[in-house]
């Protein structure tokens, strides 16, 4: 994984301890939000008339769900236990 190697080298250069597990959790939490923004910006550039018909509430609700999911994944508030 190239990003982990780069982050580890950057942390060593700054004299900060690097926790790979925490880094992976942070990336897993933030990537869906970044992808959602990227897809939305791409669609608004390609199909501007289509984006006009999407209500703001739908965009906001999807973003809020992704943020809550990311926070839950990072902090582990809700856990699904196998029986």
PDB file of N, CA, C and O in Angstrom:
ATOM      1  N   UNK A   1       0.839  -1.180   0.000  1.00  0.00           N
ATOM      2  CA  UNK A   1       0.000   0.000   0.000  1.00  0.00           C
ATOM      3  C   UNK A   1       0.885   1.246   0.000  1.00  0.00           C
ATOM      4  O   UNK A   1       1.614   1.522   0.953  1.00  0.00           O
ATOM      5  N   UNK A   2       0.796   1.959  -1.065  1.00  0.00           N
ATOM      6  CA  UNK A   2       1.653   3.124  -1.255  1.00  0.00           C
ATOM      7  C   UNK A   2       1.340   4.234  -0.256  1.00  0.00           C
ATOM      8  O   UNK A   2       2.260   4.873   0.255  1.00  0.00           O
ATOM      9  N   UNK A   3       0.071   4.476   0.031  1.00  0.00           N
ATOM     10  CA  UNK A   3      -0.296   5.558   0.934  1.00  0.00           C
ATOM     11  C   UNK A   3       0.232   5.320   2.342  1.00  0.00           C
ATOM     12  O   UNK A   3       0.656   6.264   3.009  1.00  0.00           O
ATOM     13  N   UNK A   4       0.213   4.079   2.802  1.00  0.00           N
ATOM     14  CA  UNK A   4       0.696   3.772   4.146  1.00  0.00           C
ATOM     15  C   UNK A   4       2.201   4.007   4.225  1.00  0.00           C
ATOM     16  O   UNK A   4       2.695   4.546   5.215  1.00  0.00           O
ATOM     17  N   UNK A   5       2.930   3.607   3.189  1.00  0.00           N
ATOM     18  CA  UNK A   5       4.378   3.831   3.175  1.00  0.00           C
ATOM     19  C   UNK A   5       4.692   5.322   3.198  1.00  0.00           C
ATOM     20  O   UNK A   5       5.586   5.763   3.920  1.00  0.00           O
ATOM     21  N   UNK A   6       3.960   6.087   2.413  1.00  0.00           N
ATOM     22  CA  UNK A   6       4.175   7.530   2.367  1.00  0.00           C
ATOM     23  C   UNK A   6       3.836   8.178   3.700  1.00  0.00           C
ATOM     24  O   UNK A   6       4.574   9.038   4.179  1.00  0.00           O
ATOM     25  N   UNK A   7       2.728   7.771   4.298  1.00  0.00           N
ATOM     26  CA  UNK A   7       2.328   8.341   5.586  1.00  0.00           C
ATOM     27  C   UNK A   7       3.325   7.974   6.679  1.00  0.00           C
ATOM     28  O   UNK A   7       3.616   8.789   7.554  1.00  0.00           O
ATOM     29  N   UNK A   8       3.848   6.754   6.633  1.00  0.00           N
ATOM     30  CA  UNK A   8       4.836   6.332   7.631  1.00  0.00           C
ATOM     31  C   UNK A   8       6.118   7.157   7.498  1.00  0.00           C
ATOM     32  O   UNK A   8       6.678   7.597   8.502  1.00  0.00           O
ATOM     33  N   UNK A   9       6.584   7.367   6.262  1.00  0.00           N
ATOM     34  CA  UNK A   9       7.792   8.167   6.046  1.00  0.00           C
ATOM     35  C   UNK A   9       7.580   9.609   6.489  1.00  0.00           C
ATOM     36  O   UNK A   9       8.465  10.222   7.086  1.00  0.00           O
ATOM     37  N   UNK A  10       6.398  10.144   6.192  1.00  0.00           N
ATOM     38  CA  UNK A  10       6.092  11.522   6.579  1.00  0.00           C
ATOM     39  C   UNK A  10       6.048  11.659   8.100  1.00  0.00           C
ATOM     40  O   UNK A  10       6.524  12.652   8.651  1.00  0.00           O
ATOM     41  N   UNK A  11       5.475  10.661   8.779  1.00  0.00           N
ATOM     42  CA  UNK A  11       5.422  10.697  10.241  1.00  0.00           C
ATOM     43  C   UNK A  11       6.820  10.595  10.836  1.00  0.00           C
ATOM     44  O   UNK A  11       7.122  11.271  11.820  1.00  0.00           O
ATOM     45  N   UNK A  12       7.675   9.761  10.252  1.00  0.00           N
ATOM     46  CA  UNK A  12       9.052   9.643  10.737  1.00  0.00           C
ATOM     47  C   UNK A  12       9.824  10.945  10.530  1.00  0.00           C
ATOM     48  O   UNK A  12      10.627  11.335  11.378  1.00  0.00           O
ATOM     49  N   UNK A  13       9.580  11.618   9.399  1.00  0.00           N
ATOM     50  CA  UNK A  13      10.257  12.892   9.147  1.00  0.00           C
ATOM     51  C   UNK A  13       9.825  13.950  10.151  1.00  0.00           C
ATOM     52  O   UNK A  13      10.631  14.786  10.558  1.00  0.00           O
ATOM     53  N   UNK A  14       8.543  13.919  10.557  1.00  0.00           N
ATOM     54  CA  UNK A  14       8.032  14.903  11.508  1.00  0.00           C
ATOM     55  C   UNK A  14       8.266  14.484  12.951  1.00  0.00           C
ATOM     56  O   UNK A  14       7.994  15.258  13.869  1.00  0.00           O
ATOM     57  N   UNK A  15       8.762  13.279  13.165  1.00  0.00           N
ATOM     58  CA  UNK A  15       9.024  12.808  14.516  1.00  0.00           C
ATOM     59  C   UNK A  15       7.770  12.412  15.276  1.00  0.00           C
ATOM     60  O   UNK A  15       7.734  12.494  16.504  1.00  0.00           O
ATOM     61  N   UNK A  16       6.745  11.984  14.556  1.00  0.00           N
ATOM     62  CA  UNK A  16       5.471  11.591  15.162  1.00  0.00           C
ATOM     63  C   UNK A  16       5.346  10.077  15.051  1.00  0.00           C
ATOM     64  O   UNK A  16       5.744   9.486  14.048  1.00  0.00           O
ATOM     65  N   UNK A  17       4.791   9.455  16.086  1.00  0.00           N
ATOM     66  CA  UNK A  17       4.588   8.009  16.010  1.00  0.00           C
ATOM     67  C   UNK A  17       3.473   7.702  15.015  1.00  0.00           C
ATOM     68  O   UNK A  17       2.496   8.443  14.916  1.00  0.00           O
ATOM     69  N   UNK A  18       3.628   6.610  14.287  1.00  0.00           N
ATOM     70  CA  UNK A  18       2.677   6.235  13.244  1.00  0.00           C
ATOM     71  C   UNK A  18       1.953   4.972  13.665  1.00  0.00           C
ATOM     72  O   UNK A  18       2.578   3.968  14.004  1.00  0.00           O
ATOM     73  N   UNK A  19       0.614   5.032  13.640  1.00  0.00           N
ATOM     74  CA  UNK A  19      -0.223   3.884  13.960  1.00  0.00           C
ATOM     75  C   UNK A  19      -0.940   3.465  12.678  1.00  0.00           C
ATOM     76  O   UNK A  19      -1.848   4.154  12.213  1.00  0.00           O
ATOM     77  N   UNK A  20      -0.529   2.333  12.113  1.00  0.00           N
ATOM     78  CA  UNK A  20      -1.078   1.895  10.827  1.00  0.00           C
ATOM     79  C   UNK A  20      -2.560   1.570  10.930  1.00  0.00           C
ATOM     80  O   UNK A  20      -3.327   1.876  10.017  1.00  0.00           O
ATOM     81  N   UNK A  21      -2.968   0.954  12.031  1.00  0.00           N
ATOM     82  CA  UNK A  21      -4.376   0.583  12.202  1.00  0.00           C
ATOM     83  C   UNK A  21      -5.265   1.829  12.241  1.00  0.00           C
ATOM     84  O   UNK A  21      -6.332   1.855  11.627  1.00  0.00           O
ATOM     85  N   UNK A  22      -4.825   2.848  12.957  1.00  0.00           N
ATOM     86  CA  UNK A  22      -5.579   4.093  13.044  1.00  0.00           C
ATOM     87  C   UNK A  22      -5.627   4.803  11.690  1.00  0.00           C
ATOM     88  O   UNK A  22      -6.650   5.383  11.325  1.00  0.00           O
ATOM     89  N   UNK A  23      -4.527   4.756  10.953  1.00  0.00           N
ATOM     90  CA  UNK A  23      -4.475   5.376   9.627  1.00  0.00           C
ATOM     91  C   UNK A  23      -5.460   4.708   8.672  1.00  0.00           C
ATOM     92  O   UNK A  23      -6.169   5.390   7.932  1.00  0.00           O
ATOM     93  N   UNK A  24      -5.506   3.379   8.688  1.00  0.00           N
ATOM     94  CA  UNK A  24      -6.420   2.643   7.812  1.00  0.00           C
ATOM     95  C   UNK A  24      -7.863   2.939   8.196  1.00  0.00           C
ATOM     96  O   UNK A  24      -8.710   3.113   7.319  1.00  0.00           O
ATOM     97  N   UNK A  25      -8.158   3.000   9.502  1.00  0.00           N
ATOM     98  CA  UNK A  25      -9.519   3.327   9.939  1.00  0.00           C
ATOM     99  C   UNK A  25      -9.919   4.719   9.479  1.00  0.00           C
ATOM    100  O   UNK A  25     -11.055   4.935   9.054  1.00  0.00           O
ATOM    101  N   UNK A  26      -8.999   5.656   9.562  1.00  0.00           N
ATOM    102  CA  UNK A  26      -9.291   7.025   9.143  1.00  0.00           C
ATOM    103  C   UNK A  26      -9.561   7.084   7.640  1.00  0.00           C
ATOM    104  O   UNK A  26     -10.485   7.765   7.197  1.00  0.00           O
ATOM    105  N   UNK A  27      -8.757   6.372   6.865  1.00  0.00           N
ATOM    106  CA  UNK A  27      -8.966   6.350   5.418  1.00  0.00           C
ATOM    107  C   UNK A  27     -10.285   5.679   5.052  1.00  0.00           C
ATOM    108  O   UNK A  27     -10.991   6.145   4.157  1.00  0.00           O
ATOM    109  N   UNK A  28     -10.624   4.583   5.741  1.00  0.00           N
ATOM    110  CA  UNK A  28     -11.897   3.898   5.485  1.00  0.00           C
ATOM    111  C   UNK A  28     -13.084   4.780   5.835  1.00  0.00           C
ATOM    112  O   UNK A  28     -14.148   4.650   5.230  1.00  0.00           O
ATOM    113  N   UNK A  29     -12.920   5.665   6.793  1.00  0.00           N
ATOM    114  CA  UNK A  29     -14.012   6.549   7.190  1.00  0.00           C
ATOM    115  C   UNK A  29     -14.167   7.728   6.224  1.00  0.00           C
ATOM    116  O   UNK A  29     -15.285   8.180   5.977  1.00  0.00           O
ATOM    117  N   UNK A  30     -13.067   8.224   5.683  1.00  0.00           N
ATOM    118  CA  UNK A  30     -13.123   9.433   4.856  1.00  0.00           C
ATOM    119  C   UNK A  30     -13.320   9.178   3.365  1.00  0.00           C
ATOM    120  O   UNK A  30     -13.848  10.039   2.662  1.00  0.00           O
ATOM    121  N   UNK A  31     -12.914   8.030   2.877  1.00  0.00           N
ATOM    122  CA  UNK A  31     -12.976   7.783   1.435  1.00  0.00           C
ATOM    123  C   UNK A  31     -14.390   7.799   0.856  1.00  0.00           C
ATOM    124  O   UNK A  31     -14.565   8.359  -0.226  1.00  0.00           O
ATOM    125  N   UNK A  32     -15.418   7.220   1.504  1.00  0.00           N
ATOM    126  CA  UNK A  32     -16.761   7.306   0.912  1.00  0.00           C
ATOM    127  C   UNK A  32     -17.257   8.743   0.765  1.00  0.00           C
ATOM    128  O   UNK A  32     -17.942   9.068  -0.206  1.00  0.00           O
ATOM    129  N   UNK A  33     -16.915   9.601   1.721  1.00  0.00           N
ATOM    130  CA  UNK A  33     -17.333  11.002   1.651  1.00  0.00           C
ATOM    131  C   UNK A  33     -16.621  11.694   0.488  1.00  0.00           C
ATOM    132  O   UNK A  33     -17.241  12.440  -0.270  1.00  0.00           O
ATOM    133  N   UNK A  34     -15.326  11.446   0.352  1.00  0.00           N
ATOM    134  CA  UNK A  34     -14.570  12.047  -0.749  1.00  0.00           C
ATOM    135  C   UNK A  34     -15.066  11.540  -2.101  1.00  0.00           C
ATOM    136  O   UNK A  34     -15.170  12.311  -3.055  1.00  0.00           O
ATOM    137  N   UNK A  35     -15.370  10.253  -2.185  1.00  0.00           N
ATOM    138  CA  UNK A  35     -15.895   9.707  -3.441  1.00  0.00           C
ATOM    139  C   UNK A  35     -17.257  10.300  -3.776  1.00  0.00           C
ATOM    140  O   UNK A  35     -17.540  10.582  -4.941  1.00  0.00           O
ATOM    141  N   UNK A  36     -18.107  10.493  -2.765  1.00  0.00           N
ATOM    142  CA  UNK A  36     -19.420  11.090  -2.997  1.00  0.00           C
ATOM    143  C   UNK A  36     -19.272  12.499  -3.553  1.00  0.00           C
ATOM    144  O   UNK A  36     -19.943  12.862  -4.519  1.00  0.00           O
ATOM    145  N   UNK A  37     -18.389  13.297  -2.941  1.00  0.00           N
ATOM    146  CA  UNK A  37     -18.146  14.645  -3.454  1.00  0.00           C
ATOM    147  C   UNK A  37     -17.589  14.598  -4.874  1.00  0.00           C
ATOM    148  O   UNK A  37     -18.016  15.369  -5.734  1.00  0.00           O
ATOM    149  N   UNK A  38     -16.645  13.701  -5.124  1.00  0.00           N
ATOM    150  CA  UNK A  38     -16.054  13.596  -6.454  1.00  0.00           C
ATOM    151  C   UNK A  38     -17.064  13.207  -7.515  1.00  0.00           C
ATOM    152  O   UNK A  38     -17.090  13.789  -8.599  1.00  0.00           O
ATOM    153  N   UNK A  39     -17.901  12.217  -7.202  1.00  0.00           N
ATOM    154  CA  UNK A  39     -18.928  11.791  -8.155  1.00  0.00           C
ATOM    155  C   UNK A  39     -19.933  12.910  -8.388  1.00  0.00           C
ATOM    156  O   UNK A  39     -20.366  13.129  -9.519  1.00  0.00           O
ATOM    157  N   UNK A  40     -20.305  13.620  -7.326  1.00  0.00           N
ATOM    158  CA  UNK A  40     -21.261  14.715  -7.474  1.00  0.00           C
ATOM    159  C   UNK A  40     -20.689  15.832  -8.339  1.00  0.00           C
ATOM    160  O   UNK A  40     -21.388  16.369  -9.199  1.00  0.00           O
ATOM    161  N   UNK A  41     -19.429  16.185  -8.121  1.00  0.00           N
ATOM    162  CA  UNK A  41     -18.799  17.235  -8.924  1.00  0.00           C
ATOM    163  C   UNK A  41     -18.663  16.781 -10.374  1.00  0.00           C
ATOM    164  O   UNK A  41     -18.886  17.569 -11.293  1.00  0.00           O
ATOM    165  N   UNK A  42     -18.299  15.516 -10.583  1.00  0.00           N
ATOM    166  CA  UNK A  42     -18.183  14.983 -11.938  1.00  0.00           C
ATOM    167  C   UNK A  42     -19.531  14.996 -12.652  1.00  0.00           C
ATOM    168  O   UNK A  42     -19.616  15.404 -13.810  1.00  0.00           O
ATOM    169  N   UNK A  43     -20.583  14.551 -11.967  1.00  0.00           N
ATOM    170  CA  UNK A  43     -21.911  14.552 -12.578  1.00  0.00           C
ATOM    171  C   UNK A  43     -22.416  15.964 -12.846  1.00  0.00           C
ATOM    172  O   UNK A  43     -23.073  16.208 -13.858  1.00  0.00           O
ATOM    173  N   UNK A  44     -22.114  16.893 -11.946  1.00  0.00           N
ATOM    174  CA  UNK A  44     -22.568  18.264 -12.171  1.00  0.00           C
ATOM    175  C   UNK A  44     -21.839  18.904 -13.349  1.00  0.00           C
ATOM    176  O   UNK A  44     -22.377  19.807 -13.991  1.00  0.00           O
ATOM    177  N   UNK A  45     -20.630  18.451 -13.636  1.00  0.00           N
ATOM    178  CA  UNK A  45     -19.921  18.962 -14.800  1.00  0.00           C
ATOM    179  C   UNK A  45     -20.399  18.335 -16.093  1.00  0.00           C
ATOM    180  O   UNK A  45     -20.482  19.006 -17.122  1.00  0.00           O
ATOM    181  N   UNK A  46     -20.716  17.040 -16.043  1.00  0.00           N
ATOM    182  CA  UNK A  46     -21.139  16.336 -17.255  1.00  0.00           C
ATOM    183  C   UNK A  46     -22.618  16.575 -17.554  1.00  0.00           C
ATOM    184  O   UNK A  46     -22.994  16.861 -18.690  1.00  0.00           O
ATOM    185  N   UNK A  47     -23.447  16.454 -16.522  1.00  0.00           N
ATOM    186  CA  UNK A  47     -24.902  16.599 -16.686  1.00  0.00           C
ATOM    187  C   UNK A  47     -25.430  17.713 -15.781  1.00  0.00           C
ATOM    188  O   UNK A  47     -26.052  17.419 -14.761  1.00  0.00           O
ATOM    189  N   UNK A  48     -25.200  18.981 -16.124  1.00  0.00           N
ATOM    190  CA  UNK A  48     -25.646  20.058 -15.234  1.00  0.00           C
ATOM    191  C   UNK A  48     -27.162  20.134 -15.097  1.00  0.00           C
ATOM    192  O   UNK A  48     -27.663  20.531 -14.045  1.00  0.00           O
ATOM    193  N   UNK A  49     -27.898  19.763 -16.134  1.00  0.00           N
ATOM    194  CA  UNK A  49     -29.357  19.835 -16.031  1.00  0.00           C
ATOM    195  C   UNK A  49     -29.906  18.742 -15.119  1.00  0.00           C
ATOM    196  O   UNK A  49     -30.947  18.928 -14.489  1.00  0.00           O
ATOM    197  N   UNK A  50     -29.221  17.611 -15.044  1.00  0.00           N
ATOM    198  CA  UNK A  50     -29.665  16.523 -14.166  1.00  0.00           C
ATOM    199  C   UNK A  50     -29.514  16.906 -12.695  1.00  0.00           C
ATOM    200  O   UNK A  50     -30.366  16.578 -11.870  1.00  0.00           O
ATOM    201  N   UNK A  51     -28.433  17.596 -12.379  1.00  0.00           N
ATOM    202  CA  UNK A  51     -28.167  17.976 -10.992  1.00  0.00           C
ATOM    203  C   UNK A  51     -29.180  19.013 -10.507  1.00  0.00           C
ATOM    204  O   UNK A  51     -29.448  19.096  -9.309  1.00  0.00           O
ATOM    205  N   UNK A  52     -29.742  19.798 -11.415  1.00  0.00           N
ATOM    206  CA  UNK A  52     -30.737  20.796 -11.017  1.00  0.00           C
ATOM    207  C   UNK A  52     -31.990  20.146 -10.455  1.00  0.00           C
ATOM    208  O   UNK A  52     -32.687  20.746  -9.636  1.00  0.00           O
ATOM    209  N   UNK A  53     -32.284  18.923 -10.886  1.00  0.00           N
ATOM    210  CA  UNK A  53     -33.502  18.254 -10.440  1.00  0.00           C
ATOM    211  C   UNK A  53     -33.316  17.462  -9.147  1.00  0.00           C
ATOM    212  O   UNK A  53     -34.295  16.978  -8.578  1.00  0.00           O
ATOM    213  N   UNK A  54     -32.088  17.324  -8.680  1.00  0.00           N
ATOM    214  CA  UNK A  54     -31.840  16.635  -7.412  1.00  0.00           C
ATOM    215  C   UNK A  54     -32.052  17.648  -6.292  1.00  0.00           C
ATOM    216  O   UNK A  54     -31.361  18.666  -6.250  1.00  0.00           O
ATOM    217  N   UNK A  55     -32.987  17.391  -5.390  1.00  0.00           N
ATOM    218  CA  UNK A  55     -33.220  18.354  -4.311  1.00  0.00           C
ATOM    219  C   UNK A  55     -32.037  18.401  -3.344  1.00  0.00           C
ATOM    220  O   UNK A  55     -31.326  17.414  -3.155  1.00  0.00           O
ATOM    221  N   UNK A  56     -31.850  19.554  -2.749  1.00  0.00           N
ATOM    222  CA  UNK A  56     -30.757  19.740  -1.804  1.00  0.00           C
ATOM    223  C   UNK A  56     -30.886  18.789  -0.626  1.00  0.00           C
ATOM    224  O   UNK A  56     -29.880  18.324  -0.090  1.00  0.00           O
ATOM    225  N   UNK A  57     -32.117  18.496  -0.219  1.00  0.00           N
ATOM    226  CA  UNK A  57     -32.326  17.619   0.930  1.00  0.00           C
ATOM    227  C   UNK A  57     -31.763  16.227   0.670  1.00  0.00           C
ATOM    228  O   UNK A  57     -31.212  15.607   1.579  1.00  0.00           O
ATOM    229  N   UNK A  58     -31.893  15.725  -0.562  1.00  0.00           N
ATOM    230  CA  UNK A  58     -31.360  14.403  -0.900  1.00  0.00           C
ATOM    231  C   UNK A  58     -29.834  14.411  -0.800  1.00  0.00           C
ATOM    232  O   UNK A  58     -29.241  13.486  -0.244  1.00  0.00           O
ATOM    233  N   UNK A  59     -29.208  15.442  -1.332  1.00  0.00           N
ATOM    234  CA  UNK A  59     -27.755  15.569  -1.242  1.00  0.00           C
ATOM    235  C   UNK A  59     -27.320  15.642   0.216  1.00  0.00           C
ATOM    236  O   UNK A  59     -26.365  14.977   0.619  1.00  0.00           O
ATOM    237  N   UNK A  60     -28.023  16.453   1.007  1.00  0.00           N
ATOM    238  CA  UNK A  60     -27.674  16.634   2.410  1.00  0.00           C
ATOM    239  C   UNK A  60     -27.870  15.348   3.211  1.00  0.00           C
ATOM    240  O   UNK A  60     -27.037  15.021   4.057  1.00  0.00           O
ATOM    241  N   UNK A  61     -28.947  14.616   2.961  1.00  0.00           N
ATOM    242  CA  UNK A  61     -29.221  13.373   3.694  1.00  0.00           C
ATOM    243  C   UNK A  61     -28.160  12.316   3.370  1.00  0.00           C
ATOM    244  O   UNK A  61     -27.672  11.634   4.270  1.00  0.00           O
ATOM    245  N   UNK A  62     -27.806  12.180   2.094  1.00  0.00           N
ATOM    246  CA  UNK A  62     -26.769  11.211   1.722  1.00  0.00           C
ATOM    247  C   UNK A  62     -25.441  11.581   2.374  1.00  0.00           C
ATOM    248  O   UNK A  62     -24.740  10.710   2.889  1.00  0.00           O
ATOM    249  N   UNK A  63     -25.094  12.854   2.355  1.00  0.00           N
ATOM    250  CA  UNK A  63     -23.853  13.300   2.976  1.00  0.00           C
ATOM    251  C   UNK A  63     -23.873  13.058   4.478  1.00  0.00           C
ATOM    252  O   UNK A  63     -22.873  12.617   5.044  1.00  0.00           O
ATOM    253  N   UNK A  64     -24.994  13.339   5.128  1.00  0.00           N
ATOM    254  CA  UNK A  64     -25.109  13.119   6.567  1.00  0.00           C
ATOM    255  C   UNK A  64     -24.977  11.639   6.914  1.00  0.00           C
ATOM    256  O   UNK A  64     -24.317  11.288   7.892  1.00  0.00           O
ATOM    257  N   UNK A  65     -25.599  10.773   6.123  1.00  0.00           N
ATOM    258  CA  UNK A  65     -25.488   9.324   6.355  1.00  0.00           C
ATOM    259  C   UNK A  65     -24.039   8.866   6.205  1.00  0.00           C
ATOM    260  O   UNK A  65     -23.555   8.068   7.008  1.00  0.00           O
ATOM    261  N   UNK A  66     -23.348   9.363   5.186  1.00  0.00           N
ATOM    262  CA  UNK A  66     -21.946   8.984   4.999  1.00  0.00           C
ATOM    263  C   UNK A  66     -21.063   9.488   6.140  1.00  0.00           C
ATOM    264  O   UNK A  66     -20.131   8.798   6.552  1.00  0.00           O
ATOM    265  N   UNK A  67     -21.351  10.684   6.651  1.00  0.00           N
ATOM    266  CA  UNK A  67     -20.572  11.221   7.772  1.00  0.00           C
ATOM    267  C   UNK A  67     -20.803  10.393   9.025  1.00  0.00           C
ATOM    268  O   UNK A  67     -19.850  10.049   9.723  1.00  0.00           O
ATOM    269  N   UNK A  68     -22.060  10.067   9.318  1.00  0.00           N
ATOM    270  CA  UNK A  68     -22.363   9.253  10.501  1.00  0.00           C
ATOM    271  C   UNK A  68     -21.744   7.868  10.365  1.00  0.00           C
ATOM    272  O   UNK A  68     -21.211   7.326  11.333  1.00  0.00           O
ATOM    273  N   UNK A  69     -21.814   7.291   9.160  1.00  0.00           N
ATOM    274  CA  UNK A  69     -21.215   5.975   8.931  1.00  0.00           C
ATOM    275  C   UNK A  69     -19.702   6.034   9.143  1.00  0.00           C
ATOM    276  O   UNK A  69     -19.123   5.133   9.748  1.00  0.00           O
ATOM    277  N   UNK A  70     -19.070   7.086   8.650  1.00  0.00           N
ATOM    278  CA  UNK A  70     -17.628   7.232   8.823  1.00  0.00           C
ATOM    279  C   UNK A  70     -17.233   7.418  10.276  1.00  0.00           C
ATOM    280  O   UNK A  70     -16.254   6.829  10.734  1.00  0.00           O
ATOM    281  N   UNK A  71     -17.987   8.235  11.005  1.00  0.00           N
ATOM    282  CA  UNK A  71     -17.697   8.417  12.429  1.00  0.00           C
ATOM    283  C   UNK A  71     -17.894   7.123  13.203  1.00  0.00           C
ATOM    284  O   UNK A  71     -17.104   6.799  14.089  1.00  0.00           O
ATOM    285  N   UNK A  72     -18.956   6.379  12.867  1.00  0.00           N
ATOM    286  CA  UNK A  72     -19.198   5.104  13.532  1.00  0.00           C
ATOM    287  C   UNK A  72     -18.079   4.115  13.212  1.00  0.00           C
ATOM    288  O   UNK A  72     -17.638   3.372  14.089  1.00  0.00           O
ATOM    289  N   UNK A  73     -17.627   4.103  11.981  1.00  0.00           N
ATOM    290  CA  UNK A  73     -16.547   3.196  11.607  1.00  0.00           C
ATOM    291  C   UNK A  73     -15.257   3.568  12.335  1.00  0.00           C
ATOM    292  O   UNK A  73     -14.502   2.688  12.747  1.00  0.00           O
ATOM    293  N   UNK A  74     -15.005   4.847  12.491  1.00  0.00           N
ATOM    294  CA  UNK A  74     -13.770   5.299  13.129  1.00  0.00           C
ATOM    295  C   UNK A  74     -13.789   5.058  14.636  1.00  0.00           C
ATOM    296  O   UNK A  74     -12.825   4.538  15.198  1.00  0.00           O
ATOM    297  N   UNK A  75     -14.891   5.440  15.290  1.00  0.00           N
ATOM    298  CA  UNK A  75     -14.966   5.323  16.741  1.00  0.00           C
ATOM    299  C   UNK A  75     -15.553   4.004  17.219  1.00  0.00           C
ATOM    300  O   UNK A  75     -15.345   3.625  18.372  1.00  0.00           O
ATOM    301  N   UNK A  76     -16.280   3.296  16.365  1.00  0.00           N
ATOM    302  CA  UNK A  76     -16.845   2.000  16.734  1.00  0.00           C
ATOM    303  C   UNK A  76     -17.973   2.093  17.741  1.00  0.00           C
ATOM    304  O   UNK A  76     -18.027   1.297  18.678  1.00  0.00           O
ATOM    305  N   UNK A  77     -18.881   3.053  17.568  1.00  0.00           N
ATOM    306  CA  UNK A  77     -19.989   3.215  18.502  1.00  0.00           C
ATOM    307  C   UNK A  77     -20.951   2.042  18.438  1.00  0.00           C
ATOM    308  O   UNK A  77     -21.344   1.494  19.468  1.00  0.00           O
ATOM    309  N   UNK A  78     -21.330   1.656  17.218  1.00  0.00           N
ATOM    310  CA  UNK A  78     -22.293   0.575  17.034  1.00  0.00           C
ATOM    311  C   UNK A  78     -21.546  -0.605  16.434  1.00  0.00           C
ATOM    312  O   UNK A  78     -20.929  -0.491  15.375  1.00  0.00           O
ATOM    313  N   UNK A  79     -21.606  -1.731  17.115  1.00  0.00           N
ATOM    314  CA  UNK A  79     -20.916  -2.925  16.635  1.00  0.00           C
ATOM    315  C   UNK A  79     -21.929  -4.029  16.411  1.00  0.00           C
ATOM    316  O   UNK A  79     -22.838  -4.228  17.217  1.00  0.00           O
ATOM    317  N   UNK A  80     -21.768  -4.738  15.321  1.00  0.00           N
ATOM    318  CA  UNK A  80     -22.622  -5.885  15.028  1.00  0.00           C
ATOM    319  C   UNK A  80     -21.895  -7.124  15.529  1.00  0.00           C
ATOM    320  O   UNK A  80     -20.797  -7.443  15.073  1.00  0.00           O
ATOM    321  N   UNK A  81     -22.514  -7.809  16.463  1.00  0.00           N
ATOM    322  CA  UNK A  81     -21.889  -8.989  17.050  1.00  0.00           C
ATOM    323  C   UNK A  81     -22.481 -10.248  16.445  1.00  0.00           C
ATOM    324  O   UNK A  81     -23.693 -10.350  16.255  1.00  0.00           O
ATOM    325  N   UNK A  82     -21.622 -11.199  16.147  1.00  0.00           N
ATOM    326  CA  UNK A  82     -22.080 -12.492  15.645  1.00  0.00           C
ATOM    327  C   UNK A  82     -22.547 -13.341  16.820  1.00  0.00           C
ATOM    328  O   UNK A  82     -21.935 -13.345  17.889  1.00  0.00           O
ATOM    329  N   UNK A  83     -23.628 -14.050  16.601  1.00  0.00           N
ATOM    330  CA  UNK A  83     -24.154 -14.889  17.682  1.00  0.00           C
ATOM    331  C   UNK A  83     -23.533 -16.255  17.672  1.00  0.00           C
ATOM    332  O   UNK A  83     -23.863 -17.089  18.515  1.00  0.00           O
TER     333      UNK A  83
END
